[in-house]
Amino acid sequence: MLHHLNPFQWIVVPLLSLLFLHSLVLMARGRHRRSAAVRALLWFAAAAAVLRPEMTAQIAKAVGIGRGTDLVLYLFIIACLGAALYFYSRILKLETAITALVRQAALQDKSQTKS
């Protein structure tokens, strides 16, 4: 199978493999285990899709989408929207926490200046 790889596959698959292994190492170290597992799964799926592009076409047809490329694009768009909403909610939480800290610091400063 390796002798049938095109130049794109020869370049991308080793890079995806390194990213996959890096995620496995992070999982083994116990740091951010869940996110490392998700990343490992994504890198593995990406490498599989690059190595066997017909697989994405078969999955796409099974779920009622015409082309494998369209399936990958739709999944990417959904993932980007999910990430945007996740980060937006994190920003809102950070803003709330910063506001509470600033209020607390202002009240402490005000009480110290009265004394």
Backbone as CSV, one residue per row, in Angstrom:
resi,resn,N_x,N_y,N_z,CA_x,CA_y,CA_z,C_x,C_y,C_z
1,MET,0.812,-1.193,0.000,0.000,0.000,0.000,0.859,1.261,0.000
2,LEU,2.010,1.240,0.664,2.834,2.430,0.753,3.376,2.889,-0.595
3,HIS,3.558,1.980,-1.536,4.090,2.378,-2.831,3.044,3.072,-3.703
4,HIS,1.780,3.091,-3.285,0.724,3.747,-4.038,0.382,5.136,-3.496
5,LEU,1.139,5.612,-2.539,0.846,6.920,-1.964,1.265,8.029,-2.921
6,ASN,0.446,9.073,-2.974,0.812,10.234,-3.781,1.655,11.187,-2.929
7,PRO,2.275,12.192,-3.532,3.146,13.098,-2.765,2.426,13.780,-1.589
8,PHE,1.177,14.165,-1.773,0.424,14.789,-0.684,0.333,13.844,0.512
9,GLN,0.021,12.586,0.243,-0.089,11.596,1.314,1.257,11.374,1.999
10,TRP,2.331,11.360,1.225,3.662,11.171,1.801,4.022,12.311,2.748
11,ILE,3.530,13.495,2.492,3.836,14.654,3.344,2.892,14.731,4.535
12,VAL,1.588,14.589,4.289,0.585,14.857,5.317,0.462,13.721,6.334
13,VAL,0.501,12.498,5.901,0.307,11.373,6.829,1.382,11.327,7.921
14,PRO,2.668,11.506,7.607,3.644,11.543,8.708,3.397,12.704,9.686
15,LEU,2.992,13.864,9.168,2.694,14.987,10.060,1.512,14.667,10.970
16,LEU,0.460,14.099,10.398,-0.703,13.716,11.205,-0.332,12.627,12.207
17,SER,0.552,11.735,11.810,0.996,10.680,12.726,1.755,11.260,13.909
18,LEU,2.591,12.262,13.659,3.315,12.909,14.751,2.352,13.631,15.691
19,LEU,1.363,14.302,15.128,0.366,14.978,15.962,-0.426,13.961,16.784
20,PHE,-0.756,12.838,16.182,-1.465,11.767,16.890,-0.616,11.244,18.055
21,LEU,0.658,10.982,17.793,1.550,10.480,18.848,1.732,11.511,19.958
22,HIS,1.830,12.773,19.592,1.952,13.836,20.595,0.721,13.855,21.503
23,SER,-0.448,13.701,20.921,-1.684,13.662,21.711,-1.707,12.450,22.635
24,LEU,-1.207,11.315,22.151,-1.136,10.125,22.996,-0.187,10.335,24.170
25,VAL,0.931,11.009,23.926,1.883,11.296,25.004,1.232,12.202,26.043
26,LEU,0.501,13.233,25.595,-0.198,14.108,26.533,-1.229,13.332,27.345
27,MET,-1.909,12.409,26.694,-2.879,11.577,27.416,-2.180,10.726,28.466
28,ALA,-1.056,10.146,28.107,-0.321,9.281,29.033,0.202,10.068,30.233
29,ARG,0.555,11.317,30.015,1.042,12.155,31.108,-0.089,12.651,31.998
30,GLY,-1.319,12.465,31.530,-2.476,12.845,32.340,-2.813,14.322,32.277
31,ARG,-2.180,15.063,31.393,-2.461,16.484,31.267,-3.528,16.691,30.204
32,HIS,-4.618,17.287,30.610,-5.728,17.554,29.672,-6.110,16.287,28.923
33,ARG,-6.361,15.256,29.681,-6.579,13.919,29.117,-7.733,13.886,28.110
34,ARG,-8.853,14.525,28.456,-10.019,14.472,27.567,-9.753,15.194,26.251
35,SER,-9.195,16.397,26.321,-8.929,17.134,25.080,-7.843,16.440,24.259
36,ALA,-6.868,15.831,24.926,-5.833,15.087,24.200,-6.440,13.880,23.491
37,ALA,-7.403,13.227,24.136,-8.069,12.078,23.504,-8.867,12.514,22.282
38,VAL,-9.555,13.648,22.396,-10.326,14.161,21.253,-9.385,14.514,20.107
39,ARG,-8.278,15.179,20.442,-7.305,15.525,19.399,-6.715,14.273,18.758
40,ALA,-6.384,13.274,19.560,-5.834,12.031,19.012,-6.827,11.392,18.037
41,LEU,-8.089,11.378,18.429,-9.119,10.815,17.554,-9.228,11.603,16.249
42,LEU,-9.181,12.928,16.339,-9.267,13.758,15.135,-8.063,13.554,14.223
43,TRP,-6.857,13.505,14.805,-5.668,13.282,13.977,-5.714,11.920,13.301
44,PHE,-6.180,10.903,14.048,-6.290,9.563,13.473,-7.298,9.542,12.330
45,ALA,-8.461,10.172,12.548,-9.496,10.214,11.506,-8.998,10.979,10.279
46,ALA,-8.265,12.067,10.500,-7.733,12.834,9.371,-6.730,11.994,8.576
47,ALA,-5.858,11.291,9.282,-4.887,10.435,8.581,-5.593,9.330,7.810
48,ALA,-6.621,8.742,8.409,-7.374,7.689,7.713,-8.050,8.252,6.472
49,ALA,-8.604,9.461,6.576,-9.276,10.073,5.426,-8.279,10.408,4.314
50,VAL,-7.068,10.813,4.690,-6.049,11.123,3.677,-5.543,9.841,3.027
51,LEU,-5.353,8.796,3.836,-4.873,7.533,3.280,-5.924,6.825,2.432
52,ARG,-7.178,6.899,2.854,-8.257,6.192,2.152,-9.401,7.151,1.848
53,PRO,-9.252,8.044,0.872,-10.298,9.033,0.586,-11.633,8.395,0.170
54,GLU,-11.585,7.195,-0.354,-12.839,6.529,-0.742,-13.693,6.205,0.486
55,MET,-13.039,6.107,1.653,-13.771,5.825,2.886,-14.732,6.971,3.214
56,THR,-14.282,8.217,3.031,-15.166,9.352,3.318,-16.338,9.380,2.334
57,ALA,-16.096,8.966,1.099,-17.174,8.916,0.113,-18.213,7.865,0.495
58,GLN,-17.764,6.736,0.988,-18.692,5.685,1.412,-19.516,6.127,2.614
59,ILE,-18.873,6.763,3.574,-19.593,7.255,4.757,-20.586,8.338,4.347
60,ALA,-20.154,9.221,3.444,-21.038,10.304,2.980,-22.286,9.732,2.313
61,LYS,-22.106,8.776,1.453,-23.258,8.166,0.773,-24.168,7.450,1.760
62,ALA,-23.576,6.849,2.798,-24.371,6.139,3.802,-25.260,7.089,4.601
63,VAL,-24.814,8.337,4.774,-25.614,9.301,5.535,-26.382,10.262,4.645
64,GLY,-26.344,10.024,3.332,-27.159,10.806,2.412,-26.501,12.058,1.863
65,ILE,-25.174,12.125,1.915,-24.430,13.248,1.346,-23.731,12.739,0.101
66,GLY,-23.708,13.552,-0.933,-23.195,13.111,-2.221,-21.720,12.761,-2.261
67,ARG,-20.879,13.641,-1.708,-19.435,13.432,-1.829,-18.770,13.414,-0.461
68,GLY,-17.656,12.697,-0.375,-16.888,12.656,0.862,-16.325,14.014,1.234
69,THR,-15.957,14.797,0.218,-15.448,16.143,0.458,-16.490,17.005,1.145
70,ASP,-17.742,16.878,0.711,-18.823,17.642,1.335,-19.009,17.227,2.793
71,LEU,-18.927,15.947,3.056,-19.046,15.458,4.431,-17.962,16.063,5.320
72,VAL,-16.730,16.050,4.843,-15.619,16.617,5.613,-15.849,18.115,5.831
73,LEU,-16.299,18.813,4.811,-16.567,20.247,4.935,-17.666,20.514,5.953
74,TYR,-18.756,19.760,5.900,-19.857,19.954,6.852,-19.395,19.687,8.283
75,LEU,-18.617,18.630,8.471,-18.106,18.329,9.806,-17.175,19.429,10.305
76,PHE,-16.366,19.970,9.396,-15.468,21.056,9.761,-16.247,22.302,10.166
77,ILE,-17.279,22.632,9.426,-18.097,23.808,9.753,-18.772,23.624,11.108
78,ILE,-19.314,22.445,11.355,-19.967,22.177,12.647,-18.949,22.277,13.780
79,ALA,-17.756,21.747,13.568,-16.710,21.819,14.596,-16.298,23.266,14.854
80,CYS,-16.177,24.056,13.812,-15.806,25.471,13.989,-16.892,26.238,14.730
81,LEU,-18.147,25.986,14.397,-19.244,26.644,15.122,-19.252,26.226,16.585
82,GLY,-19.046,24.949,16.843,-18.991,24.469,18.219,-17.848,25.109,18.987
83,ALA,-16.675,25.213,18.354,-15.528,25.842,19.008,-15.793,27.319,19.266
84,ALA,-16.404,28.007,18.309,-16.708,29.428,18.498,-17.663,29.623,19.673
85,LEU,-18.703,28.808,19.764,-19.647,28.917,20.878,-18.984,28.574,22.206
86,TYR,-18.125,27.577,22.215,-17.411,27.200,23.436,-16.534,28.358,23.913
87,PHE,-15.745,28.923,22.997,-14.855,30.010,23.387,-15.625,31.270,23.769
88,TYR,-16.757,31.516,23.126,-17.589,32.654,23.498,-18.091,32.497,24.932
89,SER,-18.529,31.303,25.291,-19.008,31.086,26.654,-17.861,31.224,27.656
90,ARG,-16.671,30.776,27.281,-15.501,30.936,28.158,-15.159,32.414,28.355
91,ILE,-15.254,33.200,27.306,-14.983,34.639,27.407,-15.991,35.296,28.336
92,LEU,-17.266,34.920,28.207,-18.284,35.482,29.094,-17.994,35.139,30.553
93,LYS,-17.588,33.906,30.826,-17.243,33.515,32.195,-16.045,34.309,32.714
94,LEU,-15.041,34.493,31.856,-13.870,35.262,32.262,-14.234,36.725,32.550
95,GLU,-15.085,37.301,31.696,-15.517,38.685,31.925,-16.249,38.817,33.248
96,THR,-17.099,37.863,33.563,-17.837,37.881,34.828,-16.874,37.764,36.011
97,ALA,-15.898,36.875,35.899,-14.928,36.699,36.975,-14.071,37.952,37.156
98,ILE,-13.644,38.562,36.066,-12.834,39.780,36.152,-13.642,40.912,36.773
99,THR,-14.902,41.048,36.380,-15.761,42.086,36.950,-15.901,41.893,38.455
100,ALA,-16.103,40.666,38.900,-16.229,40.392,40.340,-14.941,40.729,41.067
101,LEU,-13.797,40.386,40.487,-12.510,40.692,41.116,-12.266,42.197,41.200
102,VAL,-12.595,42.911,40.138,-12.407,44.366,40.131,-13.321,45.019,41.158
103,ARG,-14.545,44.568,41.257,-15.466,45.112,42.267,-14.942,44.857,43.676
104,GLN,-14.483,43.634,43.906,-13.946,43.288,45.220,-12.722,44.145,45.547
105,ALA,-11.823,44.325,44.597,-10.633,45.142,44.813,-11.007,46.595,45.068
106,ALA,-12.010,47.097,44.336,-12.450,48.483,44.531,-13.052,48.666,45.918
107,LEU,-13.848,47.697,46.370,-14.441,47.792,47.702,-13.371,47.726,48.787
108,GLN,-12.378,46.876,48.597,-11.289,46.777,49.573,-10.488,48.084,49.584
109,ASP,-10.236,48.653,48.426,-9.494,49.907,48.336,-10.275,51.032,49.003
110,LYS,-11.584,51.057,48.792,-12.437,52.096,49.371,-12.455,51.976,50.894
111,SER,-12.539,50.735,51.414,-12.567,50.552,52.869,-11.219,50.883,53.500
112,GLN,-10.122,50.674,52.780,-8.794,51.005,53.302,-8.555,52.510,53.312
113,THR,-9.109,53.239,52.357,-8.914,54.682,52.320,-9.755,55.395,53.384
114,LYS,-10.864,54.766,53.818,-11.699,55.354,54.869,-11.015,55.270,56.247
115,SER,-10.207,54.233,56.433,-9.581,54.012,57.744,-8.504,54.981,58.069
